[in-house]
Amino acid sequence: MNTVINAFRRAAVILLSVYFVLSSLAVSPAAFSPQNEEDLQMEIALISDVHTETNNLGRFNVITKCFKNLNGGKENIDALILLGDNTMNGQQLETMFFYGIMEKVNPIRPYYPIMGNHDVGNSTEADYAKLRTRQLGFLQTFVDENIQQLYYSKELNGCHLIFLAPDAAESPARHLSKEQLDWLEAELNAAAESGKPIFVFNHYPYYYMDDSCAERYVSLMNSYDNLFVIVGHMHYYSRVSVIPGEKQTPEIWVPCLSMLDEESRPIDTTGRGYLMDLYPDRVEFHGFNYYTNEYYDFNAVYPLSAAAETP
């Protein structure tokens, strides 16, 4: 049955992606390179809050151009990570359009989406169980059939990538269940054994965690060296923060990709995201505008402690 459902999803996504393929043919992106290529070990494109929305042609055109422009950096980019709110309302059609763009316009493989509040209904009244089943089905079809929860992990170039997800439709607070927190702790322990940097991807900044999980979440984020938390949700902000505690763990805020004016036209911040570069002794974050296909003025550099410097 799952094979049949997956085949249907793929066929439907391919059909819906025809518009995006045609509209992207006119885009000829210029090549771009990492800011510092010497000793670069891994580069990841970071994008958040795509907000794929039905009946919004302006947003479709902007999103298509952004992902087509990734062709300009595909020789260096090892993965694309999408930090949630991939859709506006979690609707079936929006989700199909989103994966159509990922499969037929975006050139980066692998790509890893996480879920945001909009993807699971953005309301306490949303049918979380239904939306969870929908989003999990698409993850299994297009990302990895072995994913069993909306939260999952991957290894890339020896580094542990941990992707968190909401366990309820609550808004604005984000709920992580005890089961997910137990899983997270086990993943962090396994990742720490490698001596490599650890990257945790979460849609919300730490202070959006609800009271049932906030204390343990913050404690876990302060229990490991060379841990980096990358989040979305904040839309306008290109900035860095810290999770309070002994480690002062960096929390990197990725802005909204599809910021538009009231008439769905591009503005100065349209297309903003980051490129994350890993070197033997440091991690760098650089602002990159995927709509204009150029770097913008945002840079953050974090040295790695000797225990976790990559060989």
Residue pairs with C-beta under 8 A, 6 or more apart in sequence:
2 140
2 145
5 137
5 141
6 137
6 140
6 141
6 145
9 96
9 99
9 137
9 138
9 141
9 142
10 141
10 142
12 96
13 96
13 99
13 100
13 103
13 142
14 100
14 103
14 104
16 93
16 96
16 97
16 100
17 97
17 100
17 101
17 103
17 104
17 105
19 60
20 60
20 64
20 97
20 100
20 101
20 104
20 105
21 104
21 105
23 60
23 61
23 64
24 64
24 65
24 67
24 68
24 105
27 64
27 65
27 68
27 69
29 68
29 69
29 70
29 71
29 72
29 293
30 72
30 293
31 72
31 73
31 75
32 72
32 73
32 288
32 293
32 294
32 295
33 73
33 76
34 40
34 43
34 76
34 275
34 277
35 275
35 277
35 284
35 286
35 295
35 299
36 277
36 279
36 284
37 76
39 279
39 280
40 76
40 277
40 278
40 279
41 157
41 278
41 279
41 280
41 310
42 78
42 156
42 157
42 159
42 277
42 278
43 73
43 76
43 77
43 78
43 275
43 276
43 277
43 278
44 77
44 78
44 79
44 80
44 81
44 156
44 275
44 276
44 278
45 70
45 73
45 77
45 79
45 80
45 81
45 108
45 273
45 274
45 275
45 276
45 288
45 290
46 81
46 83
46 230
46 252
46 254
46 273
46 274
46 275
46 276
46 285
47 66
47 80
47 81
47 82
47 83
47 254
47 257
47 273
47 290
48 82
48 83
48 84
48 85
48 203
48 231
48 232
48 233
48 254
48 255
48 256
48 257
48 273
49 83
49 84
49 85
49 116
49 232
49 233
49 235
49 255
49 256
49 257
49 258
50 63
50 82
50 85
50 86
50 87
50 98
50 257
50 258
51 59
51 85
51 86
51 87
51 88
51 118
51 256
51 257
51 258
52 59
52 60
52 63
52 86
52 87
52 88
52 94
52 95
52 97
52 98
52 101
53 59
53 87
53 88
53 89
53 94
54 88
54 91
54 93
54 94
54 97
56 88
56 264
57 264
58 260
58 263
58 264
58 265
59 258
59 260
59 264
60 97
62 258
62 260
62 266
62 270
62 271
62 291
63 101
63 257
63 258
64 101
64 105
65 271
65 291
66 257
66 258
66 271
66 290
66 291
67 101
67 102
67 105
67 106
67 290
68 105
69 290
69 291
69 293
70 77
70 80
70 106
70 107
70 108
70 290
71 107
72 293
73 275
74 107
74 108
77 108
77 275
78 156
78 157
79 108
79 109
79 110
79 111
79 112
79 156
79 161
80 106
80 108
80 110
80 111
80 112
81 111
81 112
81 113
81 114
81 161
81 163
81 201
81 230
82 111
82 112
82 113
82 114
83 114
83 116
83 201
83 202
83 203
83 230
83 231
83 232
83 233
83 254
84 113
84 114
84 115
84 116
84 117
84 118
84 119
84 203
84 232
84 233
85 116
85 117
85 118
85 119
85 203
85 232
85 233
85 256
86 95
86 98
86 113
86 115
86 116
86 118
86 119
87 94
87 95
87 98
87 118
87 119
88 94
88 118
89 118
89 121
89 122
90 118
90 119
90 120
90 121
90 122
90 126
90 131
90 134
90 135
92 134
95 119
95 134
95 135
95 138
98 113
99 138
99 141
99 142
102 111
102 113
102 142
103 142
110 143
110 154
110 156
111 143
112 143
112 154
112 161
112 163
112 201
113 139
113 143
114 150
114 163
114 164
114 165
114 201
114 202
114 203
115 135
115 150
115 165
115 166
115 203
116 166
116 203
116 204
116 232
116 233
117 166
117 169
117 171
117 172
117 174
117 203
117 204
117 233
119 131
119 135
120 126
120 128
120 131
120 132
120 135
120 166
120 168
120 169
121 127
121 128
121 131
121 169
121 171
122 169
122 171
123 169
123 171
124 169
124 170
124 171
125 169
126 169
127 169
128 168
128 169
131 169
132 150
135 150
136 147
136 149
136 150
139 147
139 150
139 152
140 146
140 147
144 152
144 154
149 165
149 180
149 183
150 165
150 166
151 163
151 164
151 165
151 180
151 183
151 184
152 163
153 160
153 161
153 162
153 163
153 187
154 161
154 163
155 161
157 278
158 194
158 196
158 310
159 194
159 196
159 197
159 198
159 199
159 278
160 187
160 190
160 191
160 194
160 196
160 198
160 199
161 199
161 201
162 184
162 187
162 188
162 191
162 198
162 199
162 200
162 201
163 201
164 176
164 180
164 184
164 200
164 201
164 202
164 203
165 180
165 203
166 174
166 175
166 176
166 203
167 175
167 176
167 177
167 179
167 180
168 175
168 177
170 210
172 208
173 208
173 209
173 210
173 211
174 203
174 204
174 208
174 209
174 210
175 209
175 210
175 212
175 213
176 184
176 209
176 213
176 217
177 213
181 213
181 216
181 217
181 220
184 200
184 220
185 220
188 198
188 200
188 220
188 223
188 224
188 227
191 198
191 224
192 198
192 224
192 225
195 307
195 308
196 226
196 308
196 310
197 226
197 227
197 228
197 278
197 283
197 304
197 308
197 310
198 224
198 226
198 227
198 228
199 227
199 228
199 230
200 221
200 227
200 228
200 229
200 230
201 229
201 230
201 231
202 229
202 230
202 231
203 231
203 232
203 233
204 231
204 233
205 231
205 233
205 234
205 241
205 251
205 253
206 214
206 217
206 218
206 221
206 229
206 243
206 244
206 251
207 214
208 233
209 217
209 218
218 243
218 244
218 245
219 245
221 227
221 229
221 243
221 245
221 247
221 249
222 243
222 245
222 246
222 247
222 249
223 247
224 247
225 247
225 305
225 307
225 308
226 304
226 305
226 307
226 308
227 247
227 249
228 249
228 250
228 252
228 283
228 302
229 243
229 249
229 250
229 251
229 252
230 251
230 252
230 254
230 276
231 251
231 252
231 253
231 254
232 253
232 254
232 256
234 253
234 255
234 256
235 255
235 256
235 259
236 255
236 256
236 259
236 269
237 253
237 255
238 253
238 254
238 255
238 272
238 274
238 287
238 296
238 298
239 253
240 250
240 251
240 252
240 253
240 285
240 300
241 250
241 251
241 253
242 248
242 249
242 250
242 251
243 249
243 251
250 300
250 302
252 274
252 285
252 300
254 273
254 274
255 269
255 272
255 273
256 269
256 272
257 270
257 271
257 272
257 273
257 290
258 270
259 267
259 269
259 270
259 272
260 266
260 267
260 270
261 267
266 291
270 289
270 291
271 289
271 290
271 291
271 292
272 287
272 288
272 289
272 290
272 296
273 287
273 288
273 289
273 290
274 285
274 286
274 287
274 288
274 298
275 285
275 286
275 288
276 283
276 284
276 285
277 283
277 284
277 285
277 286
278 310
279 310
280 304
280 309
280 310
280 311
281 303
281 304
281 309
282 301
282 302
282 303
282 304
283 301
283 302
283 304
284 299
284 300
284 301
284 302
285 298
285 299
285 300
285 301
286 295
286 298
286 299
287 295
287 296
287 297
287 298
287 299
288 294
288 295
288 296
289 295
289 296
304 310
